[in-house]
Amino acid sequence: MKKIIYLSLILGIVFASCQKELDFTEGDKATLDVSKIPIEHQQIINQLGLDIATLVDKGDDYQLEGDIMLSKEEMGNYVYRSDSTGLKQAYVGGKLINFTKAQNITIRIDDASVPKSGIGSDWRQAVQRAINEWNNINGTCLNFIYTTASTADITVKRTASNDNAVAWTWLPSSTVPAKEIFVNSNYDNYQFKANTLIHEMGHSIGLLHAHEGAASQGGVIVPGTPEIDNASIMSYNRDRSLLPGFTNNDLVAVTILYPANPPYLKVEKPSLWKPNYKVTLVNYQAGGFSANATWSVTGGGFASGDPNSLINKLPKNSIEVVKSTGLGAVLPFTVTAYQNGRAICLITIN
């Protein structure tokens, strides 16, 4: 099984191309008056463990720490939501992608912006190398798959930017990876493209920078890893000539966040004697989860609102999806299981 392990970090989940990566330094910190940023956005940025002093307003997005982008429209989706308490800080400083998606993350190269030959074409080789290095790691369920399909989870695009960043990306939102990673054509001659893309892919699945302490970032340290790891692939201070560049701390962190045998959902379809769908969260102990899952059901003609009106909770971390109209559920519908506020598994029944 190909895998990846990662993170000595702090975890706040997000892997953007943060290079000092080209040298995003203290001198590059923004002069923007932070008080002009909506207070709820400031709170989310702090909850994600990002340095608000580096914030640059990019119109539809905020750019932080040089290479991490946050969509203003998606701000509410970057932090965990609890069914009863609203915004909630979970295990790490931000979101992790769900285990269902983690095992099948598709990534493509934008043919319109990344040349197939000549200057800038070696970004293509760098993407392939980055995918291979992530997938060569053992002990994690993470799996990146190269595709040419326009429906890919992540698209690598090339653009020109005067920012001192070789590449940048967004944090995961709604428990799926960042949709895009941008590489800067002004650095087409940059030597360490693959190392940069490995770093950015880390942000896209929720990893924070490792060269800043958890306290300063507002993040939570992954058990068994130090507060600061300057050699980490997620650090601005790393040796960019190294491939893949993962430290042992990175490997420990990724295997904890994305274990090799993650929880999954098992479905029992209705029968003559059992008219409802039964969904069970299996192997929930992986990653230290408990038997106290919460659930949601979407689609299928189910009413929105309190998911508990749609399901019967059963022993052993199972639920029954109840016929909502007396005529049975309308297919398809999606069941999602949550642990500690994190959407860890989902399955579409059709």
Residue frames relative to the residue before (quaternion, step in Angstrom):
aa qw qx qy qz dx dy dz
M 1.0000 0.0000 0.0000 0.0000 0.00 0.00 0.00
K 0.3444 -0.7503 0.5178 0.2244 3.57 -0.73 0.93
K 0.1146 0.8466 -0.5153 0.0679 3.50 -0.87 0.63
I 0.2990 -0.7682 0.5489 0.1383 3.29 -1.37 0.10
I 0.1070 -0.8182 0.5594 0.0781 3.41 -0.85 0.62
Y 0.0966 0.8947 -0.4242 0.1006 3.37 -0.76 0.75
L 0.7681 0.4797 -0.2948 0.3050 3.31 -1.26 0.51
S 0.0206 -0.7620 0.6443 0.0618 3.46 -0.43 0.84
L 0.5440 0.7429 -0.2948 0.2555 3.30 1.13 0.05
I 0.7672 -0.3984 0.3632 0.3474 3.05 -1.39 -0.11
L 0.1525 -0.8640 0.4044 0.2583 3.35 0.80 -0.39
G 0.2163 0.7271 -0.6417 0.1128 3.33 -0.44 0.90
I 0.4168 -0.7974 0.3218 0.2948 3.37 1.04 0.28
V 0.5449 0.6061 -0.4373 0.3802 3.41 -0.40 1.09
F 0.0622 -0.8222 0.5649 0.0308 3.52 -0.53 0.73
A 0.1371 0.8080 -0.5718 0.0377 3.56 -0.16 0.87
S 0.6387 -0.5687 0.3121 0.4138 3.53 -1.00 0.28
C 0.0625 0.8784 -0.4738 -0.0016 3.36 0.80 0.63
Q 0.1536 0.8044 -0.5738 0.0024 3.60 0.16 0.44
K 0.4452 -0.4761 0.5926 0.4732 3.32 -0.91 0.37
E 0.2186 0.9356 -0.2759 0.0289 2.36 2.49 -0.29
L 0.7978 -0.1724 -0.1358 0.5616 2.93 0.70 0.97
D 0.6856 -0.6441 0.0872 0.3277 2.68 0.84 1.37
F 0.0493 0.7413 -0.6483 0.1666 3.31 0.25 1.47
T 0.0089 0.8320 -0.5510 0.0641 3.57 -0.42 1.21
E 0.7298 -0.3921 0.3038 0.4705 3.53 -1.31 0.00
G 0.6373 0.5539 -0.3296 0.4224 3.55 1.08 -0.66
D 0.6522 0.5190 -0.3071 0.4593 3.55 1.27 -0.33
K 0.3998 0.7299 -0.4808 0.2761 3.59 1.22 0.05
A 0.5661 -0.6547 0.4001 0.3013 3.51 -1.04 0.86
T 0.3357 -0.7172 0.5714 0.2156 3.54 -1.25 0.52
L 0.3571 0.7581 -0.4754 0.2680 3.57 1.30 0.14
D 0.4365 -0.6596 0.5444 0.2794 3.55 -1.08 0.76
V 0.3411 -0.7854 0.4824 0.1846 3.56 -0.22 1.32
S 0.5776 0.6091 -0.3803 0.3882 3.59 1.11 -0.57
K 0.6221 0.5463 -0.3398 0.4463 3.58 1.23 -0.35
I 0.5709 0.5635 -0.3807 0.4601 3.57 1.31 -0.16
P 0.5616 -0.6092 0.4243 0.3654 3.64 -0.87 0.86
I 0.5659 -0.6428 0.3992 0.3273 3.56 -0.88 0.95
E 0.6466 0.5208 -0.3342 0.4461 3.60 1.01 -0.75
H 0.6299 0.5088 -0.3302 0.4851 3.59 1.15 -0.60
Q 0.6116 0.5368 -0.3470 0.4663 3.57 1.03 -0.72
Q 0.6602 0.5186 -0.3078 0.4478 3.57 0.94 -0.91
I 0.6583 0.5031 -0.3120 0.4650 3.58 0.96 -0.84
I 0.6301 0.5279 -0.3331 0.4619 3.59 0.97 -0.83
N 0.6643 0.4876 -0.3025 0.4790 3.58 0.95 -0.83
Q 0.6478 0.5177 -0.3231 0.4560 3.61 1.00 -0.78
L 0.6594 0.4979 -0.3026 0.4751 3.56 1.12 -0.63
G 0.4801 -0.6994 0.4193 0.3232 3.57 1.25 -0.13
L 0.4842 0.6658 -0.4375 0.3618 3.60 1.16 0.46
D 0.5136 -0.6538 0.4709 0.2948 3.56 -1.16 0.71
I 0.2943 -0.8001 0.4972 0.1616 3.58 -0.21 1.29
A 0.5611 0.6066 -0.3885 0.4077 3.59 1.20 -0.38
T 0.6759 0.4783 -0.2945 0.4772 3.62 1.21 -0.35
L 0.4127 0.7610 -0.4370 0.2442 3.59 1.28 -0.05
V 0.0349 -0.7504 0.6600 0.0067 3.51 -1.08 0.93
D 0.3418 -0.7414 0.5426 0.1977 3.58 -0.79 1.03
K 0.1056 -0.8243 0.5561 0.0096 3.57 -0.57 1.23
G 0.6862 -0.4608 0.2875 0.4839 3.57 1.14 0.53
D 0.8284 0.0568 0.0019 0.5573 3.57 -0.03 -1.28
D 0.7731 0.2862 -0.1277 0.5514 3.57 1.26 -0.39
Y 0.3136 -0.6603 0.6286 0.2655 3.50 -1.43 0.18
Q 0.1933 -0.7480 0.6212 0.1317 3.56 -1.04 0.80
L 0.0120 -0.8126 0.5812 -0.0415 3.57 -0.81 1.04
E 0.8517 0.1083 -0.1103 0.5008 3.53 -1.17 0.75
G 0.7230 -0.4947 0.2404 0.4181 3.54 1.08 0.75
D 0.8597 0.0829 0.0020 0.5039 3.58 0.76 -0.95
I 0.6209 0.5252 -0.3541 0.4617 3.60 1.19 0.13
M 0.1372 -0.8007 0.5817 0.0412 3.55 -0.75 1.09
L 0.1051 -0.7566 0.6418 0.0677 3.54 -1.17 0.72
S 0.3631 -0.7232 0.5471 0.2143 3.56 -0.82 1.01
K 0.4643 -0.6764 0.4918 0.2917 3.60 -0.81 0.95
E 0.6515 0.5314 -0.3173 0.4389 3.56 1.00 -0.81
E 0.7481 0.3999 -0.2042 0.4885 3.58 1.12 -0.71
M 0.3040 0.8062 -0.4833 0.1553 3.60 1.21 0.04
G 0.6826 0.5026 -0.2983 0.4387 3.58 0.94 -0.83
N 0.6760 0.5000 -0.2914 0.4562 3.59 1.23 -0.35
Y 0.5632 0.6268 -0.3852 0.3762 3.60 1.25 -0.05
V 0.7422 0.3167 -0.2105 0.5519 3.58 1.19 -0.27
Y 0.6148 -0.5802 0.3932 0.3617 3.52 -1.21 0.50
R 0.1946 -0.7488 0.6195 0.1324 3.50 -1.17 0.63
S 0.2502 -0.7413 0.6042 0.1509 3.52 -0.98 0.87
D 0.5939 -0.5947 0.3994 0.3662 3.59 -1.01 0.73
S 0.8015 0.3178 -0.1454 0.4853 3.57 1.04 -0.72
T 0.7864 0.3552 -0.1726 0.4750 3.59 1.07 -0.57
G 0.5187 -0.6511 0.4323 0.3466 3.61 1.17 0.10
L 0.8266 -0.1120 0.0943 0.5433 3.58 -0.98 -0.81
K 0.0424 0.8137 -0.5699 0.1066 3.52 -0.85 0.99
Q 0.3519 -0.7058 0.5706 0.2289 3.53 -0.99 0.82
A 0.2003 -0.8013 0.5535 0.1070 3.56 -0.80 0.95
Y 0.8460 -0.1828 0.1183 0.4867 3.56 -1.17 -0.62
V 0.7902 0.1642 -0.0911 0.5834 3.55 1.03 -0.74
G 0.7204 -0.4806 0.2903 0.4070 3.52 -1.29 0.00
G 0.8005 0.1387 -0.0747 0.5782 3.60 1.18 -0.23
K 0.7266 -0.4207 0.2987 0.4537 3.57 -1.11 -0.57
L 0.2171 -0.6886 0.6686 0.1780 3.49 -1.37 0.47
I 0.4844 -0.6382 0.4881 0.3461 3.56 -1.09 0.53
N 0.5737 -0.6082 0.4133 0.3608 3.57 -1.12 0.56
F 0.6328 -0.5758 0.3716 0.3606 3.56 -1.18 0.60
T 0.5849 0.5780 -0.3762 0.4270 3.59 1.08 -0.62
K 0.7154 0.4229 -0.2457 0.4990 3.58 0.88 -0.93
A 0.5926 0.6073 -0.3700 0.3783 3.60 1.00 -0.74
Q 0.6943 0.4813 -0.2703 0.4617 3.57 1.09 -0.64
N 0.7812 0.2123 -0.0999 0.5784 3.57 1.28 -0.09
I 0.1847 0.7913 -0.5530 0.1844 3.59 0.57 1.18
T 0.1621 -0.8081 0.5610 0.0771 3.58 -0.41 1.17
I 0.0631 -0.7964 0.6013 -0.0112 3.55 -1.04 0.83
R 0.0737 -0.8053 0.5883 -0.0023 3.56 -0.93 0.95
I 0.3745 -0.6815 0.5764 0.2512 3.54 -1.35 0.26
D 0.4270 -0.7106 0.5050 0.2402 3.56 -0.87 0.97
D 0.3370 -0.7801 0.4934 0.1856 3.58 -0.37 1.23
A 0.6229 0.5726 -0.3438 0.4073 3.58 1.11 -0.59
S 0.7961 0.3042 -0.1523 0.5004 3.60 1.06 -0.62
V 0.7163 0.3764 -0.2477 0.5328 3.61 1.14 -0.44
P 0.3577 -0.7713 0.4792 0.2180 3.62 -0.38 1.18
K 0.4441 -0.6910 0.5072 0.2607 3.54 -1.22 0.58
S 0.7770 0.1010 -0.0837 0.6157 3.56 1.30 -0.19
G 0.7441 0.4061 -0.2920 0.4429 3.53 -1.26 0.37
I 0.8010 -0.2778 0.2104 0.4868 3.55 -1.31 -0.37
G 0.7958 0.2773 -0.2299 0.4869 3.54 -0.87 0.99
S 0.5550 0.6334 -0.3971 0.3647 3.60 1.19 -0.32
D 0.6068 0.5798 -0.3703 0.3981 3.59 1.12 -0.49
W 0.4413 0.6422 -0.4831 0.3994 3.60 1.25 0.09
R 0.6034 0.5743 -0.3528 0.4261 3.57 1.11 -0.64
Q 0.6680 0.4799 -0.2953 0.4861 3.55 0.93 -0.87
A 0.6285 0.5457 -0.3290 0.4461 3.54 1.08 -0.74
V 0.6227 0.5289 -0.3396 0.4661 3.60 1.03 -0.75
Q 0.6702 0.4979 -0.3004 0.4613 3.57 0.88 -0.94
R 0.6510 0.5119 -0.3173 0.4620 3.57 0.99 -0.81
A 0.6464 0.5208 -0.3190 0.4574 3.58 0.96 -0.84
I 0.6341 0.5207 -0.3288 0.4677 3.59 0.97 -0.83
N 0.6697 0.5120 -0.3010 0.4459 3.57 0.88 -0.95
E 0.6680 0.5051 -0.3145 0.4470 3.58 0.93 -0.87
W 0.6363 0.5043 -0.3343 0.4786 3.60 0.98 -0.74
N 0.7270 0.4576 -0.2500 0.4467 3.56 0.86 -0.95
N 0.6013 0.5683 -0.3590 0.4320 3.59 1.22 -0.23
I 0.5676 0.6063 -0.3843 0.4031 3.57 1.23 -0.12
N 0.3178 -0.7551 0.5492 0.1651 3.53 -0.97 0.90
G 0.7619 0.4369 -0.2754 0.3908 3.54 -1.27 0.39
T 0.7165 0.3627 -0.2598 0.5363 3.57 1.21 0.32
C 0.4882 -0.6677 0.4808 0.2909 3.56 -1.18 0.52
L 0.4520 0.7034 -0.4548 0.3067 3.61 1.21 -0.18
N 0.0817 0.7893 -0.6002 0.1007 3.55 -0.91 0.95
F 0.1319 -0.7888 0.5988 0.0423 3.56 -0.61 1.22
I 0.1211 -0.8004 0.5868 0.0200 3.56 -0.91 0.97
Y 0.3294 -0.7397 0.5505 0.2033 3.59 -0.73 1.04
T 0.0468 0.7899 -0.6081 0.0639 3.54 -1.00 0.88
T 0.3479 -0.7006 0.5681 0.2558 3.56 -1.29 0.27
A 0.4606 0.7059 -0.4325 0.3203 3.59 1.28 -0.03
S 0.5077 -0.6676 0.4589 0.2932 3.56 -1.01 0.82
T 0.6255 0.5503 -0.3250 0.4476 3.58 1.27 -0.29
A 0.3030 0.7835 -0.4979 0.2154 3.62 1.23 0.20
D 0.5562 -0.6082 0.4490 0.3452 3.56 -1.14 0.62
I 0.7945 0.1309 -0.0419 0.5915 3.59 0.99 -0.87
T 0.1041 -0.7742 0.6215 0.0587 3.58 -0.97 0.88
V 0.2631 -0.7486 0.5901 0.1486 3.57 -0.89 0.98
K 0.0316 -0.8117 0.5818 -0.0401 3.56 -0.65 1.19
R 0.2908 -0.7418 0.5831 0.1582 3.56 -1.21 0.59
T 0.0992 0.7821 -0.6063 0.1043 3.55 -0.92 0.96
A 0.4614 -0.6548 0.5145 0.3060 3.56 -1.26 0.28
S 0.0883 0.7880 -0.6037 0.0826 3.57 -0.90 0.93
N 0.4075 -0.7158 0.5169 0.2331 3.55 -1.06 0.77
D 0.4518 0.6804 -0.4576 0.3515 3.58 1.28 0.00
N 0.4732 -0.6646 0.5008 0.2891 3.55 -1.18 0.61
A 0.5054 0.5966 -0.4611 0.4196 3.56 0.68 1.12
V 0.4228 -0.6991 0.5188 0.2515 3.54 -0.91 0.92
A 0.7880 -0.0547 0.0716 0.6090 3.56 1.09 -0.72
W 0.0499 -0.7924 0.6070 0.0338 3.56 -1.25 0.29
T 0.0301 -0.7899 0.6123 0.0154 3.54 -1.25 0.41
W 0.5324 -0.6176 0.4818 0.3209 3.55 -1.35 -0.02
L 0.5346 -0.5654 0.5009 0.3791 3.54 -1.32 0.15
P 0.5925 -0.5298 0.4324 0.4257 3.59 -1.19 0.28
S 0.0445 -0.7625 0.6424 0.0627 3.54 -1.16 0.57
S 0.8208 0.1457 -0.1459 0.5327 3.56 -1.07 0.74
T 0.6138 -0.6229 0.3025 0.3792 3.57 1.14 0.85
V 0.6026 0.4829 -0.4022 0.4919 3.59 1.09 0.64
P 0.6361 -0.5645 0.3496 0.3932 3.62 -1.12 0.53
A 0.6392 -0.4709 0.4241 0.4357 3.52 -1.33 0.21
K 0.4869 -0.7111 0.4314 0.2668 3.58 -0.93 0.87
E 0.8164 0.1486 -0.0441 0.5563 3.59 1.09 -0.64
I 0.1095 -0.7090 0.6877 0.1112 3.50 -1.34 0.52
F 0.1732 -0.7889 0.5832 0.0866 3.58 -0.77 1.02
V 0.1442 -0.7479 0.6399 0.1013 3.56 -1.09 0.79
N 0.4414 -0.7296 0.4795 0.2072 3.53 -1.04 0.88
S 0.3788 -0.7545 0.4910 0.2146 3.60 -0.53 1.17
N 0.5505 0.5980 -0.4009 0.4227 3.59 1.22 -0.31
Y 0.7275 0.3460 -0.2174 0.5511 3.56 1.30 -0.27
D 0.1759 0.8071 -0.5395 0.1629 3.56 1.01 0.79
N 0.6967 0.4465 -0.2715 0.4915 3.57 1.16 -0.50
Y 0.3900 0.7321 -0.4736 0.2960 3.56 1.28 0.08
Q 0.4720 -0.7452 0.4133 0.2259 3.56 -0.80 1.08
F 0.7916 0.3636 -0.1504 0.4676 3.56 0.98 -0.84
K 0.0563 0.8553 -0.5116 0.0601 3.57 0.87 0.98
A 0.6716 0.5074 -0.3177 0.4366 3.60 0.83 -0.92
N 0.6328 0.5291 -0.3279 0.4606 3.58 0.98 -0.83
T 0.6453 0.5249 -0.3102 0.4603 3.56 1.00 -0.85
L 0.6888 0.4793 -0.2889 0.4608 3.59 0.89 -0.88
I 0.5796 0.5477 -0.3797 0.4690 3.60 1.09 -0.58
H 0.6451 0.5291 -0.2969 0.4645 3.54 0.99 -0.93
E 0.6911 0.4866 -0.2812 0.4543 3.57 0.86 -0.96
M 0.6240 0.5251 -0.3365 0.4708 3.57 1.03 -0.73
G 0.5952 0.5587 -0.3542 0.4562 3.56 1.13 -0.59
H 0.6431 0.5041 -0.3178 0.4809 3.58 0.97 -0.83
S 0.6597 0.5492 -0.3168 0.4036 3.57 0.92 -0.90
I 0.7250 0.3691 -0.2396 0.5299 3.58 1.20 -0.40
G 0.7277 -0.5092 0.2259 0.4001 3.56 1.22 0.35
L 0.5260 0.6434 -0.4271 0.3563 3.62 1.10 0.31
L 0.3325 -0.7405 0.5552 0.1812 3.55 -1.06 0.84
H 0.6654 -0.4785 0.3842 0.4251 3.54 -1.32 0.06
A 0.3517 -0.7769 0.4980 0.1571 3.54 -1.00 0.89
H 0.6126 0.5728 -0.3597 0.4090 3.59 1.23 -0.09
E 0.6782 0.4065 -0.2928 0.5376 3.57 1.29 0.10
G 0.5388 -0.6655 0.4177 0.3039 3.54 -0.96 0.85
A 0.6387 -0.5441 0.3849 0.3845 3.53 -1.22 0.53
A 0.6401 0.5439 -0.3391 0.4236 3.55 0.95 -0.83
S 0.6945 0.4707 -0.2836 0.4645 3.57 0.91 -0.91
Q 0.7208 0.4278 -0.2522 0.4836 3.59 1.08 -0.59
G 0.4332 -0.6965 0.4718 0.3234 3.56 1.16 -0.39
G 0.5127 0.6619 -0.4045 0.3680 3.56 1.27 0.24
V 0.4345 -0.6596 0.5486 0.2742 3.51 -1.38 -0.03
I 0.4185 -0.7196 0.4946 0.2498 3.57 -0.81 0.95
V 0.4265 -0.6732 0.5378 0.2752 3.56 -0.98 0.82
P 0.5377 -0.6421 0.4283 0.3393 3.62 -0.80 0.92
G 0.8005 0.2832 -0.2195 0.4804 3.53 -0.97 0.90
T 0.6950 0.3992 -0.2824 0.5271 3.59 1.25 0.12
P 0.5282 -0.6524 0.4383 0.3213 3.60 -1.11 0.59
E 0.6318 -0.5375 0.3920 0.3979 3.55 -1.26 0.31
I 0.7860 0.1168 -0.0576 0.6043 3.58 1.09 -0.69
D 0.0311 0.7678 -0.6389 0.0346 3.56 -1.01 0.87
N 0.2144 -0.8296 0.5054 0.1019 3.56 0.00 1.29
A 0.6549 0.5038 -0.3178 0.4651 3.60 1.21 -0.35
S 0.4595 0.7176 -0.4252 0.3051 3.59 1.26 -0.30
I 0.5765 -0.5732 0.4554 0.3629 3.54 -1.19 0.58
M 0.6839 0.4753 -0.2769 0.4793 3.58 1.19 -0.45
S 0.5799 0.5842 -0.3722 0.4288 3.60 1.26 0.20
Y 0.5007 -0.6195 0.5126 0.3205 3.57 -1.16 0.63
N 0.7026 0.5013 -0.2532 0.4370 3.57 1.14 -0.64
R 0.4242 0.7353 -0.4473 0.2814 3.60 1.25 0.07
D 0.5165 -0.5822 0.5175 0.3555 3.54 -1.35 0.20
R 0.2631 -0.8246 0.4812 0.1389 3.59 -0.17 1.25
S 0.5628 0.5974 -0.3953 0.4124 3.58 1.24 -0.14
L 0.6131 0.5756 -0.3408 0.4203 3.59 1.25 -0.34
L 0.0142 -0.7632 0.6459 0.0104 3.54 -1.09 0.82
P 0.4945 -0.2306 -0.8356 0.0638 1.47 -1.70 1.81
G 0.5076 -0.6803 0.4134 0.3297 3.61 1.16 -0.32
F 0.4690 0.6676 -0.4555 0.3562 3.60 1.23 0.07
T 0.2768 -0.7188 0.6081 0.1920 3.54 -1.09 0.74
N 0.6721 -0.4656 0.3662 0.4443 3.56 -1.27 0.18
N 0.6170 0.5454 -0.3409 0.4534 3.58 1.08 -0.69
D 0.6113 0.5420 -0.3438 0.4629 3.56 1.04 -0.75
L 0.6749 0.5082 -0.2928 0.4478 3.55 0.90 -0.95
V 0.6304 0.5297 -0.3302 0.4615 3.55 1.00 -0.83
A 0.6770 0.5181 -0.2959 0.4310 3.55 0.85 -0.99
V 0.6958 0.4813 -0.2918 0.4462 3.58 0.82 -0.96
T 0.6602 0.5010 -0.3288 0.4527 3.58 0.95 -0.76
I 0.6309 0.5081 -0.3394 0.4782 3.57 1.14 -0.52
L 0.7125 0.4609 -0.2598 0.4609 3.58 0.90 -0.92
Y 0.7925 0.1239 -0.0361 0.5961 3.55 1.07 -0.81
P 0.1097 -0.8491 0.5137 0.0559 3.61 0.44 1.20
A 0.6489 -0.5698 0.3566 0.3565 3.55 -1.22 0.63
N 0.7780 0.2042 -0.1147 0.5830 3.58 1.05 -0.72
P 0.0422 -0.8647 0.5004 0.0030 3.56 0.45 1.22
P 0.6541 -0.4721 0.3933 0.4411 3.56 -1.28 0.14
Y 0.0120 -0.7833 0.6210 0.0234 3.56 -1.22 0.50
L 0.4582 -0.6859 0.5023 0.2594 3.55 -1.28 0.37
K 0.1714 -0.7657 0.6162 0.0681 3.53 -0.99 0.97
V 0.1793 -0.8067 0.5596 0.0625 3.58 -0.85 1.00
E 0.1115 -0.7400 0.6593 0.0727 3.53 -1.05 0.88
K 0.3243 -0.7792 0.5081 0.1714 3.57 -0.58 1.16
P 0.6547 -0.5315 0.3588 0.4002 3.59 -1.19 0.45
S 0.1058 -0.7577 0.6398 0.0731 3.53 -1.26 0.53
L 0.7396 -0.3915 0.2871 0.4662 3.55 -1.28 -0.02
W 0.7567 0.3798 -0.1934 0.4958 3.56 1.01 -0.86
K 0.7567 0.2551 -0.1557 0.5814 3.59 1.23 -0.39
P 0.1869 -0.8670 0.4530 0.0900 3.59 0.12 1.28
N 0.7100 0.4520 -0.2659 0.4700 3.61 1.18 -0.32
Y 0.5266 -0.5861 0.5011 0.3579 3.53 -1.30 0.32
K 0.1626 -0.7657 0.6140 0.1016 3.58 -1.00 0.84
V 0.0651 -0.7915 0.6077 0.0037 3.57 -0.81 1.04
T 0.0794 -0.8154 0.5734 -0.0068 3.57 -0.76 1.07
L 0.3384 -0.7073 0.5855 0.2059 3.55 -1.02 0.87
V 0.1322 -0.8197 0.5572 0.0114 3.55 -0.47 1.28
N 0.8397 0.1684 -0.1400 0.4969 3.56 -1.15 0.72
Y 0.2179 0.8205 -0.5061 0.1524 3.58 1.06 0.68
Q 0.5388 0.6299 -0.4123 0.3780 3.60 1.20 -0.32
A 0.5428 0.6208 -0.4051 0.3949 3.59 1.15 -0.52
G 0.8010 0.2017 -0.1796 0.5343 3.54 -0.74 1.01
G 0.5860 -0.6378 0.3553 0.3515 3.57 1.24 0.28
F 0.3902 0.7254 -0.4884 0.2880 3.60 1.16 0.42
S 0.4130 -0.7008 0.5306 0.2381 3.54 -1.24 0.51
A 0.6294 -0.5380 0.4027 0.3902 3.55 -1.34 -0.09
N 0.5880 0.6117 -0.3507 0.3964 3.57 1.26 0.08
A 0.0631 0.8202 -0.5620 0.0866 3.56 0.50 1.18
T 0.2040 -0.7028 0.6538 0.1924 3.52 -1.33 0.39
W 0.2721 -0.8060 0.5209 0.0712 3.54 -1.16 0.62
S 0.0334 -0.7525 0.6512 0.0926 3.51 -1.35 0.29
V 0.1670 -0.7547 0.6269 0.0980 3.54 -1.23 0.57
T 0.0138 -0.8072 0.5895 -0.0279 3.58 -0.78 1.03
G 0.7565 0.3267 -0.2739 0.4959 3.54 -1.15 0.65
G 0.7082 0.5097 -0.3087 0.3787 3.53 -1.28 -0.30
G 0.6303 -0.5562 0.3415 0.4204 3.55 1.16 0.38
F 0.4617 0.6689 -0.4628 0.3539 3.58 1.24 0.17
A 0.5057 -0.6418 0.4821 0.3161 3.53 -1.07 0.73
S 0.4546 -0.6511 0.5227 0.3101 3.55 -1.13 0.60
G 0.5180 0.6319 -0.4682 0.3365 3.55 -1.24 0.33
D 0.8296 -0.1890 0.1442 0.5052 3.54 -1.18 -0.57
P 0.3670 -0.7586 0.4873 0.2289 3.62 -0.48 1.14
N 0.5750 0.6083 -0.3873 0.3866 3.59 1.13 -0.46
S 0.6057 0.5404 -0.3679 0.4535 3.60 1.20 -0.29
L 0.6904 0.4801 -0.2700 0.4689 3.56 1.26 -0.28
I 0.7844 0.2988 -0.1241 0.5292 3.56 1.19 -0.40
N 0.2822 -0.6913 0.6281 0.2191 3.51 -1.35 0.34
K 0.3217 -0.7455 0.5465 0.2052 3.56 -0.68 1.02
L 0.1518 -0.7877 0.5952 0.0470 3.53 -0.99 0.94
P 0.6310 -0.5061 0.4005 0.4304 3.60 -1.23 0.18
K 0.8073 0.3145 -0.2168 0.4499 3.56 -1.35 0.23
N 0.6434 -0.5847 0.3282 0.3694 3.56 0.92 0.94
S 0.5117 0.6174 -0.4371 0.4073 3.58 0.95 0.86
I 0.1362 -0.7533 0.6305 0.1281 3.53 -1.34 0.28
E 0.2786 -0.6819 0.6305 0.2446 3.52 -1.36 0.18
V 0.2887 -0.7187 0.6045 0.1863 3.54 -0.95 0.91
V 0.2807 -0.8208 0.4851 0.1102 3.51 -0.34 1.34
K 0.5510 -0.5747 0.4831 0.3644 3.56 -1.15 0.59
S 0.3155 -0.8125 0.4609 0.1670 3.54 -0.43 1.17
T 0.7949 0.3014 -0.1488 0.5051 3.60 1.05 -0.58
G 0.5496 -0.5814 0.4076 0.4401 3.54 1.29 -0.17
L 0.6846 0.4453 -0.2734 0.5082 3.55 1.33 -0.18
G 0.6189 -0.5365 0.3519 0.4530 3.56 1.28 -0.01
A 0.6084 -0.5724 0.4145 0.3610 3.52 -1.26 0.46
V 0.3646 -0.6916 0.5767 0.2370 3.55 -1.19 0.64
L 0.2819 -0.7768 0.5422 0.1524 3.58 -0.71 1.04
P 0.6136 -0.2041 -0.7588 -0.0775 1.51 -2.14 1.30
F 0.0701 -0.7511 0.6461 0.1161 3.55 -1.35 0.16
T 0.3404 -0.7534 0.5394 0.1598 3.57 -1.21 0.59
V 0.1713 -0.7619 0.6200 0.0756 3.54 -0.96 0.98
T 0.0762 -0.7932 0.6040 0.0138 3.57 -0.90 0.99
A 0.2120 -0.7582 0.6062 0.1127 3.56 -1.02 0.89
Y 0.1630 -0.7882 0.5909 0.0549 3.56 -0.99 0.92
Q 0.0438 -0.7563 0.6515 0.0414 3.55 -1.19 0.68
N 0.8420 -0.0223 -0.0182 0.5387 3.57 -0.78 1.02
G 0.7275 -0.4362 0.2368 0.4738 3.56 1.04 0.77
R 0.6398 0.5231 -0.3265 0.4587 3.58 1.24 -0.24
A 0.3680 -0.6866 0.5779 0.2432 3.58 -0.94 0.88
I 0.1002 -0.8579 0.5024 0.0387 3.56 -0.18 1.23
C 0.8075 0.0464 -0.0096 0.5880 3.61 1.07 -0.64
L 0.0439 0.7774 -0.6273 -0.0176 3.52 -1.17 0.51
I 0.0688 -0.7840 0.6164 0.0272 3.53 -1.20 0.53
T 0.2668 -0.7425 0.5952 0.1525 3.54 -1.05 0.84
I 0.2050 -0.7879 0.5760 0.0735 3.54 -0.75 1.13
N 0.1234 0.8038 -0.5689 0.1226 3.55 -0.67 1.10
